[in-house]
Amino acid sequence: QVQPVESGGGLVQAGGSLRLSCAASGRTISDNAMGWFRQAPGKEREFVAAITWNGGSTHYADSVKGRFTISRDNGKNTVFLQMNSLKPEDTAVYYCAANRNRYYSTGNLYYGMDYWGKGTLVTVSS
């Protein structure tokens, strides 16, 4: 069972950048699609970005297109989320998730993710 662990959250000013990391030391994630989701207080958890097992395909929420980039380094067993041009609306707890399959499912609200990390808080000040 994959156990995602997020890191890299913190406080940044609007317009700034932050890079989140998702590591899975328990087992390799080289055969797993991965994704990032976020949840703000009082809001539903929402999709942010997803990436296939080898990084061949990615998908982004409209709200982050052009600003966020998901990538992975299977050699380091790590997935990243580079967040640029951050806005106060990006403030949320960010969760990393793993799919049991190599590919994510765009028809699912959570892109078919099966295993979830505990989250890391990102706060963007005005």
LOPA-19754 format. One line per field, with one value per atom (N, C-alpha, C): residue number from 1; residue in three letters; chain; atom name; z negated, y negated, x. Coordinates in pm, 1 decimal. Layout:
<torfis>
k	[NUM; ...]
r	[ALA; ...]
c	[A; ...]
a	[CA; ...]
c3	[Z; ...]
c2	[Y; ...]
c1	[X; ...]
</torfis>
This chain:
<torfis>
k	[1; 1; 1; 2; 2; 2; 3; 3; 3; 4; 4; 4; 5; 5; 5; 6; 6; 6; 7; 7; 7; 8; 8; 8; 9; 9; 9; 10; 10; 10; 11; 11; 11; 12; 12; 12; 13; 13; 13; 14; 14; 14; 15; 15; 15; 16; 16; 16; 17; 17; 17; 18; 18; 18; 19; 19; 19; 20; 20; 20; 21; 21; 21; 22; 22; 22; 23; 23; 23; 24; 24; 24; 25; 25; 25; 26; 26; 26; 27; 27; 27; 28; 28; 28; 29; 29; 29; 30; 30; 30; 31; 31; 31; 32; 32; 32; 33; 33; 33; 34; 34; 34; 35; 35; 35; 36; 36; 36; 37; 37; 37; 38; 38; 38; 39; 39; 39; 40; 40; 40; 41; 41; 41; 42; 42; 42; 43; 43; 43; 44; 44; 44; 45; 45; 45; 46; 46; 46; 47; 47; 47; 48; 48; 48; 49; 49; 49; 50; 50; 50; 51; 51; 51; 52; 52; 52; 53; 53; 53; 54; 54; 54; 55; 55; 55; 56; 56; 56; 57; 57; 57; 58; 58; 58; 59; 59; 59; 60; 60; 60; 61; 61; 61; 62; 62; 62; 63; 63; 63; 64; 64; 64; 65; 65; 65; 66; 66; 66; 67; 67; 67; 68; 68; 68; 69; 69; 69; 70; 70; 70; 71; 71; 71; 72; 72; 72; 73; 73; 73; 74; 74; 74; 75; 75; 75; 76; 76; 76; 77; 77; 77; 78; 78; 78; 79; 79; 79; 80; 80; 80; 81; 81; 81; 82; 82; 82; 83; 83; 83; 84; 84; 84; 85; 85; 85; 86; 86; 86; 87; 87; 87; 88; 88; 88; 89; 89; 89; 90; 90; 90; 91; 91; 91; 92; 92; 92; 93; 93; 93; 94; 94; 94; 95; 95; 95; 96; 96; 96; 97; 97; 97; 98; 98; 98; 99; 99; 99; 100; 100; 100; 101; 101; 101; 102; 102; 102; 103; 103; 103; 104; 104; 104; 105; 105; 105; 106; 106; 106; 107; 107; 107; 108; 108; 108; 109; 109; 109; 110; 110; 110; 111; 111; 111; 112; 112; 112; 113; 113; 113; 114; 114; 114; 115; 115; 115; 116; 116; 116; 117; 117; 117; 118; 118; 118; 119; 119; 119; 120; 120; 120; 121; 121; 121; 122; 122; 122; 123; 123; 123; 124; 124; 124; 125; 125; 125; 126; 126; 126]
r	[GLN; GLN; GLN; VAL; VAL; VAL; GLN; GLN; GLN; PRO; PRO; PRO; VAL; VAL; VAL; GLU; GLU; GLU; SER; SER; SER; GLY; GLY; GLY; GLY; GLY; GLY; GLY; GLY; GLY; LEU; LEU; LEU; VAL; VAL; VAL; GLN; GLN; GLN; ALA; ALA; ALA; GLY; GLY; GLY; GLY; GLY; GLY; SER; SER; SER; LEU; LEU; LEU; ARG; ARG; ARG; LEU; LEU; LEU; SER; SER; SER; CYS; CYS; CYS; ALA; ALA; ALA; ALA; ALA; ALA; SER; SER; SER; GLY; GLY; GLY; ARG; ARG; ARG; THR; THR; THR; ILE; ILE; ILE; SER; SER; SER; ASP; ASP; ASP; ASN; ASN; ASN; ALA; ALA; ALA; MET; MET; MET; GLY; GLY; GLY; TRP; TRP; TRP; PHE; PHE; PHE; ARG; ARG; ARG; GLN; GLN; GLN; ALA; ALA; ALA; PRO; PRO; PRO; GLY; GLY; GLY; LYS; LYS; LYS; GLU; GLU; GLU; ARG; ARG; ARG; GLU; GLU; GLU; PHE; PHE; PHE; VAL; VAL; VAL; ALA; ALA; ALA; ALA; ALA; ALA; ILE; ILE; ILE; THR; THR; THR; TRP; TRP; TRP; ASN; ASN; ASN; GLY; GLY; GLY; GLY; GLY; GLY; SER; SER; SER; THR; THR; THR; HIS; HIS; HIS; TYR; TYR; TYR; ALA; ALA; ALA; ASP; ASP; ASP; SER; SER; SER; VAL; VAL; VAL; LYS; LYS; LYS; GLY; GLY; GLY; ARG; ARG; ARG; PHE; PHE; PHE; THR; THR; THR; ILE; ILE; ILE; SER; SER; SER; ARG; ARG; ARG; ASP; ASP; ASP; ASN; ASN; ASN; GLY; GLY; GLY; LYS; LYS; LYS; ASN; ASN; ASN; THR; THR; THR; VAL; VAL; VAL; PHE; PHE; PHE; LEU; LEU; LEU; GLN; GLN; GLN; MET; MET; MET; ASN; ASN; ASN; SER; SER; SER; LEU; LEU; LEU; LYS; LYS; LYS; PRO; PRO; PRO; GLU; GLU; GLU; ASP; ASP; ASP; THR; THR; THR; ALA; ALA; ALA; VAL; VAL; VAL; TYR; TYR; TYR; TYR; TYR; TYR; CYS; CYS; CYS; ALA; ALA; ALA; ALA; ALA; ALA; ASN; ASN; ASN; ARG; ARG; ARG; ASN; ASN; ASN; ARG; ARG; ARG; TYR; TYR; TYR; TYR; TYR; TYR; SER; SER; SER; THR; THR; THR; GLY; GLY; GLY; ASN; ASN; ASN; LEU; LEU; LEU; TYR; TYR; TYR; TYR; TYR; TYR; GLY; GLY; GLY; MET; MET; MET; ASP; ASP; ASP; TYR; TYR; TYR; TRP; TRP; TRP; GLY; GLY; GLY; LYS; LYS; LYS; GLY; GLY; GLY; THR; THR; THR; LEU; LEU; LEU; VAL; VAL; VAL; THR; THR; THR; VAL; VAL; VAL; SER; SER; SER; SER; SER; SER]
c	[A; A; A; A; A; A; A; A; A; A; A; A; A; A; A; A; A; A; A; A; A; A; A; A; A; A; A; A; A; A; A; A; A; A; A; A; A; A; A; A; A; A; A; A; A; A; A; A; A; A; A; A; A; A; A; A; A; A; A; A; A; A; A; A; A; A; A; A; A; A; A; A; A; A; A; A; A; A; A; A; A; A; A; A; A; A; A; A; A; A; A; A; A; A; A; A; A; A; A; A; A; A; A; A; A; A; A; A; A; A; A; A; A; A; A; A; A; A; A; A; A; A; A; A; A; A; A; A; A; A; A; A; A; A; A; A; A; A; A; A; A; A; A; A; A; A; A; A; A; A; A; A; A; A; A; A; A; A; A; A; A; A; A; A; A; A; A; A; A; A; A; A; A; A; A; A; A; A; A; A; A; A; A; A; A; A; A; A; A; A; A; A; A; A; A; A; A; A; A; A; A; A; A; A; A; A; A; A; A; A; A; A; A; A; A; A; A; A; A; A; A; A; A; A; A; A; A; A; A; A; A; A; A; A; A; A; A; A; A; A; A; A; A; A; A; A; A; A; A; A; A; A; A; A; A; A; A; A; A; A; A; A; A; A; A; A; A; A; A; A; A; A; A; A; A; A; A; A; A; A; A; A; A; A; A; A; A; A; A; A; A; A; A; A; A; A; A; A; A; A; A; A; A; A; A; A; A; A; A; A; A; A; A; A; A; A; A; A; A; A; A; A; A; A; A; A; A; A; A; A; A; A; A; A; A; A; A; A; A; A; A; A; A; A; A; A; A; A; A; A; A; A; A; A; A; A; A; A; A; A; A; A; A; A; A; A; A; A; A; A; A; A; A; A; A; A; A; A]
a	[N; CA; C; N; CA; C; N; CA; C; N; CA; C; N; CA; C; N; CA; C; N; CA; C; N; CA; C; N; CA; C; N; CA; C; N; CA; C; N; CA; C; N; CA; C; N; CA; C; N; CA; C; N; CA; C; N; CA; C; N; CA; C; N; CA; C; N; CA; C; N; CA; C; N; CA; C; N; CA; C; N; CA; C; N; CA; C; N; CA; C; N; CA; C; N; CA; C; N; CA; C; N; CA; C; N; CA; C; N; CA; C; N; CA; C; N; CA; C; N; CA; C; N; CA; C; N; CA; C; N; CA; C; N; CA; C; N; CA; C; N; CA; C; N; CA; C; N; CA; C; N; CA; C; N; CA; C; N; CA; C; N; CA; C; N; CA; C; N; CA; C; N; CA; C; N; CA; C; N; CA; C; N; CA; C; N; CA; C; N; CA; C; N; CA; C; N; CA; C; N; CA; C; N; CA; C; N; CA; C; N; CA; C; N; CA; C; N; CA; C; N; CA; C; N; CA; C; N; CA; C; N; CA; C; N; CA; C; N; CA; C; N; CA; C; N; CA; C; N; CA; C; N; CA; C; N; CA; C; N; CA; C; N; CA; C; N; CA; C; N; CA; C; N; CA; C; N; CA; C; N; CA; C; N; CA; C; N; CA; C; N; CA; C; N; CA; C; N; CA; C; N; CA; C; N; CA; C; N; CA; C; N; CA; C; N; CA; C; N; CA; C; N; CA; C; N; CA; C; N; CA; C; N; CA; C; N; CA; C; N; CA; C; N; CA; C; N; CA; C; N; CA; C; N; CA; C; N; CA; C; N; CA; C; N; CA; C; N; CA; C; N; CA; C; N; CA; C; N; CA; C; N; CA; C; N; CA; C; N; CA; C; N; CA; C; N; CA; C; N; CA; C; N; CA; C; N; CA; C; N; CA; C; N; CA; C; N; CA; C; N; CA; C; N; CA; C; N; CA; C; N; CA; C; N; CA; C; N; CA; C]
c3	[0.0; 0.0; 0.0; 91.1; 102.1; -10.9; -70.8; -178.5; -141.4; -74.7; -36.6; -159.0; -154.7; -260.2; -196.4; -224.5; -165.3; -250.0; -183.8; -251.8; -163.3; -221.0; -145.1; -161.8; -236.6; -258.5; -345.9; -345.5; -424.9; -388.9; -434.1; -410.2; -302.5; -201.3; -93.6; -60.0; 1.4; 44.7; 181.2; 207.6; 338.3; 447.3; 553.1; 660.3; 644.3; 528.0; 500.4; 547.7; 514.9; 558.3; 441.0; 458.8; 358.5; 428.9; 379.4; 437.5; 332.2; 361.1; 272.5; 318.9; 223.5; 253.8; 193.3; 259.4; 212.2; 223.9; 111.6; 108.6; 60.5; 106.7; 64.8; 38.9; -84.5; -118.9; -141.6; -162.2; -191.1; -75.5; 44.1; 164.8; 284.6; 395.2; 515.6; 570.1; 628.8; 692.8; 843.2; 892.2; 1033.9; 1122.8; 1066.7; 1142.5; 1105.6; 1039.3; 992.5; 1052.9; 1099.9; 1128.9; 996.0; 997.3; 875.8; 900.1; 791.1; 805.5; 684.0; 705.6; 599.2; 589.9; 468.8; 440.8; 328.8; 311.0; 203.9; 144.1; 20.6; -48.2; -139.2; -114.6; -197.8; -303.5; -414.8; -519.1; -465.1; -494.9; -449.5; -304.3; -236.8; -95.9; -74.7; 39.0; 75.4; 124.4; 106.4; 160.9; 313.4; 376.8; 520.6; 586.6; 708.7; 788.7; 827.1; 827.4; 868.4; 991.2; 980.9; 1090.9; 1077.1; 1189.4; 1188.9; 1292.4; 1271.7; 1360.9; 1369.9; 1489.1; 1508.3; 1454.3; 1454.2; 1390.0; 1434.5; 1562.3; 1616.3; 1653.8; 1614.5; 1646.7; 1789.0; 1861.0; 2000.4; 2024.0; 1928.2; 1939.7; 1808.7; 1819.1; 1701.5; 1724.5; 1616.9; 1623.7; 1510.8; 1539.8; 1442.3; 1431.2; 1312.1; 1294.3; 1366.6; 1418.9; 1490.7; 1404.6; 1276.5; 1186.7; 1168.4; 1203.9; 1183.6; 1312.4; 1423.8; 1551.3; 1579.2; 1621.7; 1650.1; 1529.7; 1410.7; 1288.2; 1213.6; 1213.7; 1141.6; 1239.1; 1195.8; 1276.3; 1188.9; 1231.1; 1161.2; 1234.1; 1159.1; 1217.0; 1121.3; 1169.0; 1082.1; 1113.7; 1014.1; 1027.0; 964.9; 1048.2; 996.6; 931.3; 974.2; 911.0; 765.6; 733.8; 597.1; 529.0; 602.6; 550.0; 498.7; 577.2; 533.7; 645.7; 609.3; 699.2; 649.1; 742.2; 706.3; 759.8; 695.2; 745.0; 733.2; 846.7; 850.8; 866.3; 772.8; 772.0; 789.2; 897.5; 926.9; 931.0; 924.3; 929.4; 833.0; 712.6; 613.8; 578.6; 555.5; 520.3; 383.4; 314.3; 185.8; 197.7; 312.1; 335.0; 336.9; 348.2; 346.1; 204.6; 106.3; -32.5; -61.9; -108.7; -135.9; -191.8; -240.7; -271.5; -143.0; -104.9; 18.2; -12.1; 59.7; 39.0; 161.2; 136.5; 240.5; 237.1; 352.8; 360.4; 466.3; 445.2; 537.2; 590.9; 715.1; 781.4; 787.6; 770.8; 781.1; 922.8; 1018.8; 1158.1; 1210.5; 1330.8; 1392.9; 1443.6; 1467.9; 1525.0; 1435.3; 1433.7; 1357.1; 1439.8; 1372.4; 1436.4; 1432.7; 1548.0; 1553.1; 1531.0; 1543.9; 1522.7; 1377.4; 1289.7; 1146.7; 1080.1; 984.5; 916.2; 849.8; 802.8; 738.9; 824.7; 953.1; 1053.5; 1022.0; 953.0; 922.9; 821.9; 745.1; 646.4; 531.3; 481.2; 379.6; 244.3; 244.2; 120.8; 103.7; -17.7; -42.7; -154.5; -134.8; -239.9; -338.9; -442.5; -546.8; -517.5; -417.2; -373.3; -426.9; -355.9; -398.4; -370.4; -464.7; -455.4; -374.6; -280.0; -201.4; -228.7; -273.6; -301.8; -216.9; -139.7; -52.1; -104.0; -144.2; -198.6; -87.9; -113.9; -16.6; -9.1]
c2	[117.1; 0.0; -124.3; -216.1; -339.1; -433.2; -497.2; -592.3; -727.6; -813.7; -945.1; -1033.6; -1109.5; -1203.6; -1336.7; -1440.5; -1571.8; -1656.0; -1747.8; -1844.7; -1967.6; -2076.4; -2197.0; -2308.0; -2284.7; -2388.3; -2499.9; -2611.7; -2724.8; -2850.0; -2962.3; -3092.8; -3167.2; -3213.4; -3290.1; -3408.9; -3509.3; -3625.6; -3601.8; -3669.8; -3660.5; -3694.6; -3615.7; -3633.0; -3551.6; -3494.7; -3415.0; -3271.7; -3192.3; -3053.2; -2960.7; -2837.8; -2735.4; -2601.4; -2512.6; -2379.7; -2274.7; -2196.7; -2089.3; -1958.2; -1872.4; -1741.1; -1634.4; -1522.3; -1407.6; -1285.9; -1232.2; -1116.7; -994.0; -880.7; -753.5; -657.5; -654.4; -573.2; -426.4; -395.5; -258.1; -162.4; -210.1; -129.4; -220.5; -164.6; -243.7; -290.3; -409.7; -462.8; -470.0; -400.1; -406.9; -350.5; -273.3; -217.0; -281.0; -394.8; -460.0; -597.9; -623.3; -760.6; -834.9; -962.9; -1042.3; -1172.2; -1233.8; -1358.3; -1447.4; -1572.8; -1672.3; -1725.9; -1739.9; -1794.0; -1896.0; -1977.2; -2075.8; -2096.7; -2142.3; -2168.6; -2289.2; -2389.7; -2508.6; -2492.2; -2563.0; -2553.4; -2582.2; -2494.6; -2511.9; -2477.6; -2429.7; -2396.0; -2246.3; -2200.0; -2061.5; -2041.4; -1922.1; -1889.8; -1892.1; -1955.1; -1970.1; -1923.2; -1883.5; -1837.9; -1954.1; -1929.9; -2030.6; -1984.4; -1869.6; -1820.4; -1670.8; -1605.1; -1461.9; -1430.0; -1319.0; -1277.3; -1125.7; -1074.6; -930.9; -873.8; -744.1; -670.8; -713.0; -746.6; -783.1; -930.8; -1007.2; -1148.2; -1178.7; -1078.8; -1097.3; -1186.7; -1190.9; -1273.8; -1345.8; -1465.9; -1543.6; -1608.2; -1646.6; -1714.1; -1815.5; -1929.4; -2036.9; -2092.4; -2136.4; -2210.5; -2344.4; -2393.4; -2520.0; -2633.8; -2627.2; -2734.4; -2746.8; -2641.8; -2645.0; -2631.0; -2614.4; -2600.5; -2722.0; -2694.9; -2801.9; -2851.3; -2810.1; -2854.1; -2738.8; -2624.0; -2507.6; -2404.5; -2331.6; -2224.8; -2102.2; -1990.5; -1864.8; -1788.4; -1727.2; -1648.8; -1535.9; -1445.2; -1335.4; -1289.4; -1233.4; -1173.9; -1035.9; -938.2; -803.0; -746.4; -794.6; -752.0; -794.2; -908.3; -958.1; -920.9; -852.2; -810.2; -930.1; -1037.1; -1163.4; -1230.8; -1294.7; -1376.2; -1519.9; -1614.3; -1755.0; -1834.7; -1945.4; -2042.4; -2179.7; -2233.9; -2367.5; -2466.9; -2557.6; -2653.9; -2793.7; -2857.7; -2992.6; -3087.6; -3216.1; -3319.8; -3288.7; -3256.2; -3215.2; -3327.6; -3288.1; -3379.8; -3343.2; -3438.2; -3404.8; -3291.1; -3279.0; -3172.4; -3034.2; -3028.7; -2901.4; -2849.6; -2929.8; -2888.7; -2765.8; -2660.6; -2535.5; -2434.6; -2325.4; -2209.6; -2129.7; -2102.3; -2029.7; -1883.9; -1796.4; -1653.4; -1586.2; -1495.7; -1410.4; -1277.6; -1222.1; -1096.2; -1005.8; -876.4; -776.3; -689.3; -652.0; -563.3; -423.9; -323.0; -186.0; -151.7; -227.8; -204.4; -302.8; -277.9; -364.9; -494.9; -494.1; -610.1; -657.8; -788.2; -845.6; -845.8; -869.4; -868.5; -1008.5; -1072.2; -1209.2; -1216.6; -1105.7; -1104.3; -1096.6; -1083.3; -1074.9; -1205.5; -1252.6; -1377.9; -1372.9; -1256.6; -1239.1; -1161.1; -1156.7; -1097.0; -954.1; -883.5; -743.6; -718.3; -819.7; -802.9; -713.6; -633.1; -534.1; -560.2; -617.3; -637.5; -784.8; -835.1; -977.4; -1010.4; -1119.1; -1169.5; -1250.7; -1298.7; -1375.3; -1524.2; -1569.5; -1706.8; -1798.0; -1907.9; -2013.0; -2147.1; -2238.3; -2364.4; -2467.3; -2527.6; -2637.8; -2760.3; -2866.9; -2991.4; -3102.3; -3167.3; -3275.5; -3405.6; -3496.7; -3624.1; -3726.4; -3822.5; -3927.8; -4028.6]
c1	[83.4; 0.0; 88.5; 59.3; 135.2; 95.7; 195.8; 173.0; 233.9; 158.1; 210.9; 234.4; 342.6; 375.7; 412.5; 333.6; 355.4; 449.8; 517.5; 601.5; 617.0; 664.3; 691.3; 590.8; 485.3; 386.8; 442.4; 372.8; 416.3; 341.0; 393.4; 333.2; 410.9; 339.8; 400.8; 312.5; 372.7; 297.5; 235.6; 126.3; 63.6; 164.8; 162.5; 257.3; 383.7; 401.5; 519.1; 505.6; 606.6; 610.9; 638.4; 597.4; 619.4; 624.4; 707.3; 718.3; 685.6; 584.7; 545.2; 607.0; 635.7; 689.9; 601.2; 595.5; 520.1; 609.7; 648.8; 736.6; 661.2; 704.0; 646.9; 760.9; 805.2; 921.0; 888.0; 761.5; 722.5; 741.4; 714.7; 726.8; 737.8; 777.5; 793.4; 658.8; 658.4; 538.8; 557.8; 656.9; 689.2; 578.9; 488.2; 377.0; 243.6; 248.9; 127.4; 108.8; -12.2; -49.9; -60.7; -29.1; -30.0; -105.5; -147.8; -221.1; -209.8; -245.0; -251.7; -393.6; -440.6; -572.2; -559.0; -660.5; -655.4; -793.3; -793.7; -918.4; -902.7; -983.8; -986.9; -1095.3; -1085.1; -1186.8; -1326.1; -1419.9; -1556.1; -1579.5; -1477.6; -1488.8; -1470.4; -1517.3; -1496.3; -1353.8; -1304.9; -1174.7; -1183.9; -1087.0; -1091.2; -962.2; -977.6; -865.1; -775.9; -646.6; -549.7; -471.8; -407.0; -324.9; -303.3; -278.0; -250.5; -144.2; -76.9; 29.7; 31.4; 55.0; 59.7; 189.3; 198.9; 307.7; 446.7; 461.6; 591.9; 600.2; 499.9; 498.1; 458.3; 409.6; 374.5; 254.9; 165.1; 45.4; 20.2; -31.3; -69.4; -204.3; -267.4; -395.8; -403.0; -465.0; -472.4; -613.3; -646.3; -770.0; -757.8; -869.0; -866.4; -812.2; -837.5; -798.0; -647.2; -573.0; -428.5; -349.6; -416.0; -346.9; -259.6; -138.1; -44.7; 31.3; -9.6; 56.9; 122.9; 58.8; 109.6; 164.5; 264.4; 322.2; 345.3; 290.2; 313.7; 423.7; 511.1; 618.9; 653.8; 736.7; 776.2; 917.0; 980.1; 1111.4; 1100.4; 1076.0; 1055.6; 1181.2; 1296.9; 1420.7; 1428.2; 1368.5; 1362.2; 1231.7; 1145.4; 1016.2; 936.5; 939.3; 881.7; 803.9; 694.3; 613.7; 617.9; 619.4; 630.6; 512.3; 486.0; 390.6; 454.9; 495.8; 552.5; 439.0; 426.5; 318.2; 375.6; 340.2; 385.5; 266.8; 297.2; 193.3; 79.9; 115.8; 17.3; -79.0; -201.9; -308.8; -364.7; -425.6; -488.1; -588.6; -653.1; -749.1; -684.8; -553.6; -482.8; -460.8; -492.4; -475.3; -560.0; -495.6; -564.5; -466.4; -520.4; -439.1; -425.0; -303.9; -277.7; -247.2; -315.0; -301.5; -240.8; -151.9; -97.4; -171.4; -197.6; -269.9; -209.4; -224.7; -172.1; -284.6; -271.6; -365.5; -305.3; -388.1; -339.5; -296.9; -346.3; -316.7; -213.0; -167.7; -69.4; -129.1; -258.4; -325.6; -437.7; -458.3; -565.8; -694.3; -806.9; -937.7; -996.3; -1003.1; -1053.9; -1204.3; -1273.8; -1417.1; -1457.9; -1362.8; -1386.3; -1342.8; -1420.8; -1387.9; -1251.4; -1214.4; -1085.0; -987.4; -1017.3; -930.8; -890.5; -976.7; -953.1; -843.6; -806.9; -700.8; -746.4; -654.7; -685.7; -620.4; -502.7; -427.2; -394.1; -415.9; -405.4; -308.6; -235.1; -150.1; -230.5; -163.7; -230.6; -237.5; -166.7; -176.0; -67.5; -46.7; 44.6; -22.8; -13.8; -85.9; -8.5; -78.1; -24.8; -110.0; -46.9; -116.9; -57.3; -141.3; -97.5; -156.9; -73.0; -117.6; -137.9; -225.3; -255.2; -142.9]
</torfis>
